[in-house]
Structure formats: C-alpha cells, structure tokens
Amino acid sequence: MKCKTYVRNCPTDAIDIENKTFNLEACIGCYGCINRCPKHAISATSPEVEEFMKGFIETFKTARLEPDIFM
C-alpha cells in the first residue's frame, strides 16, 4: 500500500503518483517529498533531479534575497 506522504508534502503538486511523473518545472527544490517520506520511496538520485538541483543551488547560492513583504 502506498501512503503517498511525499505527494501530500509537495507544496507545488509537482508529483503525479498515478502517472509516476515528476514535474521539474513546478518543483521548487524544497526536498519536502524526500525529507518526509517514511519509507524513502523517493530520492534525489535520478539524473534529472540531480541536474535540476545543481542549477537551483547555483542560481541562489551567490546572493541573499531579501523578503519583499514586511508585516
């Protein structure tokens, strides 16, 4: 039985469990799916996810972004 915890923890709905697909365009690289899966059913070891994360990290590692909204 699939608990689908990692699907429920994706804030952008980038994971389609029925079709076994992962939308790299929607992924924000939060690792919520990987960190919260109790069975380790999903990982960042696929070449597509690894490549995406390299680009994501490169994009945001150089400059600290300040928040746009203050409360």
Legacy VTK file of the C-alpha trace (Angstrom):
# vtk DataFile Version 3.0
C-alpha trace
ASCII
DATASET POLYDATA
POINTS 71 float
0.000 0.000 0.000
1.277 3.416 -0.932
0.841 6.054 1.785
1.533 8.966 -0.601
3.066 11.053 2.189
5.652 12.528 -0.154
2.922 13.518 -2.632
0.903 15.288 0.072
4.006 17.175 1.234
4.760 18.731 -2.148
3.713 22.402 -1.917
3.575 22.761 -5.714
1.924 19.431 -6.605
4.915 18.536 -8.768
4.429 14.785 -8.223
1.800 12.780 -10.091
1.657 9.404 -8.337
-0.891 7.914 -10.724
1.266 8.507 -13.821
4.567 8.166 -11.925
5.801 11.515 -13.206
7.678 14.424 -11.659
7.206 17.969 -12.974
10.629 19.639 -12.810
9.111 22.936 -13.974
6.867 23.066 -10.883
9.461 21.823 -8.368
10.909 24.497 -6.097
13.638 22.277 -4.661
12.354 22.214 -1.086
13.037 18.452 -0.645
9.754 18.153 1.290
8.946 14.978 -0.619
12.290 13.360 0.177
12.577 14.528 3.785
9.081 13.461 4.827
8.770 10.085 3.124
8.752 7.487 5.935
9.630 4.630 3.544
12.277 6.506 1.498
10.262 5.761 -1.633
11.550 8.887 -3.380
15.093 10.153 -3.662
17.164 12.764 -5.428
19.328 10.190 -7.170
17.713 10.351 -10.588
19.872 12.231 -13.126
17.062 14.695 -13.888
16.547 15.672 -10.257
20.289 15.876 -9.585
20.773 18.172 -12.578
17.831 20.351 -11.563
19.134 20.712 -8.008
22.618 21.693 -9.227
21.105 24.501 -11.274
18.777 25.514 -8.452
21.621 25.743 -5.947
23.874 27.635 -8.388
21.135 30.184 -9.023
20.525 31.027 -5.383
23.868 30.492 -3.645
25.542 33.746 -4.662
23.190 36.445 -3.415
20.985 36.604 -0.355
17.479 37.617 -1.318
15.588 39.947 0.990
11.863 39.426 1.607
9.509 41.546 -0.489
6.736 41.786 2.080
7.064 43.050 5.627
4.399 42.609 8.285
LINES 1 72
71 0 1 2 3 4 5 6 7 8 9 10 11 12 13 14 15 16 17 18 19 20 21 22 23 24 25 26 27 28 29 30 31 32 33 34 35 36 37 38 39 40 41 42 43 44 45 46 47 48 49 50 51 52 53 54 55 56 57 58 59 60 61 62 63 64 65 66 67 68 69 70
